[in-house]
Amino acid sequence: MQRFSDALAVSPIAREAIGLSALVVAYLQYYYLDVQFKIMSLPSVTAFPLQ
């Protein structure tokens, strides 16, 4: 049982790395959604094929 509790004890550096990774992923998702909303709000352009 002692080994199980030692496995749950995550070092502070690993905990901070996981937290930083979560923040980076959240920011990238926010940025991606922001870009997608800006693209959707652009006026549509109709292109005619050249003959």
TIVORO-67466 format. One line per field, with one value per residue: residue in one letter; z, x, y of N, C-alpha, C in turn; residue number from 0. Coordinates in steps of 0.1 Angstrom, whole numbers, plus 5000, padded with zeros to 4 digits. Last residue first. Example, Ala and Ser with C-alpha at 12.3 -4.5 7.8 and 13.67 -1.06 7.14 Angstrom:
2
residuo	(S|A)
n_z	(5071|5078)
n_x	(5128|5132)
n_y	(4978|4943)
ca_z	(5071|5078)
ca_x	(5137|5123)
ca_y	(4989|4955)
c_z	(5079|5078)
c_x	(5129|5132)
c_y	(5000|4967)
num	(1|0)
REM end
This chain:
51
residuo	(Q|L|P|F|A|T|V|S|P|L|S|M|I|K|F|Q|V|D|L|Y|Y|Y|Q|L|Y|A|V|V|L|A|S|L|G|I|A|E|R|A|I|P|S|V|A|L|A|D|S|F|R|Q|M)
n_z	(4318|4353|4376|4402|4436|4461|4495|4525|4551|4582|4602|4600|4608|4635|4644|4640|4658|4682|4682|4684|4710|4726|4722|4733|4760|4767|4763|4783|4806|4806|4809|4835|4849|4844|4856|4883|4887|4884|4905|4928|4920|4934|4949|4939|4946|4973|4975|4965|4983|5005|5000)
n_x	(4869|4870|4843|4838|4832|4819|4825|4810|4826|4834|4827|4843|4867|4862|4858|4884|4898|4887|4894|4922|4923|4913|4932|4954|4946|4945|4972|4983|4971|4981|5009|5008|5000|5022|5042|5034|5037|5064|5073|5063|5055|5028|5019|5011|5032|5029|5006|5017|5036|5021|5008)
n_y	(5319|5317|5315|5338|5339|5359|5360|5371|5389|5372|5356|5334|5345|5350|5324|5313|5329|5320|5293|5296|5309|5288|5268|5281|5283|5256|5248|5264|5254|5228|5233|5243|5220|5203|5218|5217|5189|5186|5201|5187|5153|5135|5108|5084|5067|5065|5050|5025|5018|5012|4988)
ca_z	(4306|4341|4369|4390|4426|4450|4482|4515|4541|4570|4602|4597|4594|4626|4644|4633|4644|4678|4681|4673|4698|4725|4718|4718|4752|4768|4755|4769|4802|4805|4797|4824|4849|4839|4842|4876|4889|4874|4892|4924|4924|4922|4953|4939|4932|4968|4980|4958|4970|5006|5000)
ca_x	(4866|4874|4854|4833|4842|4815|4830|4812|4816|4839|4820|4828|4866|4865|4846|4873|4901|4886|4880|4916|4928|4906|4918|4954|4949|4933|4961|4987|4969|4967|5004|5012|4992|5008|5043|5034|5023|5055|5076|5058|5065|5034|5026|5002|5029|5041|5006|5006|5040|5030|5000)
ca_y	(5310|5323|5309|5333|5338|5350|5365|5361|5389|5380|5369|5332|5340|5361|5333|5308|5330|5334|5297|5289|5315|5301|5266|5277|5295|5264|5242|5266|5268|5230|5227|5252|5232|5199|5215|5230|5195|5180|5206|5201|5163|5141|5120|5095|5069|5072|5063|5032|5022|5023|5000)
c_z	(4297|4329|4356|4382|4413|4440|4472|4502|4530|4559|4589|4596|4591|4611|4635|4633|4636|4664|4677|4671|4685|4713|4717|4713|4737|4759|4755|4760|4788|4801|4795|4811|4838|4839|4836|4861|4881|4875|4881|4910|4920|4926|4941|4942|4930|4953|4975|4962|4962|4992|5000)
c_x	(4878|4872|4857|4845|4836|4826|4826|4816|4820|4828|4825|4822|4851|4863|4849|4861|4890|4888|4878|4902|4922|4911|4910|4940|4948|4934|4948|4977|4973|4964|4989|5008|4995|4999|5029|5035|5023|5041|5067|5061|5059|5043|5034|5008|5020|5039|5018|5005|5029|5034|5009)
c_y	(5310|5313|5316|5327|5332|5350|5354|5367|5378|5379|5377|5346|5339|5357|5345|5317|5325|5336|5311|5293|5309|5309|5279|5275|5292|5277|5251|5260|5270|5244|5229|5246|5241|5212|5211|5228|5209|5186|5199|5205|5177|5152|5125|5108|5081|5075|5071|5047|5029|5028|5013)
num	(50|49|48|47|46|45|44|43|42|41|40|39|38|37|36|35|34|33|32|31|30|29|28|27|26|25|24|23|22|21|20|19|18|17|16|15|14|13|12|11|10|9|8|7|6|5|4|3|2|1|0)
REM end
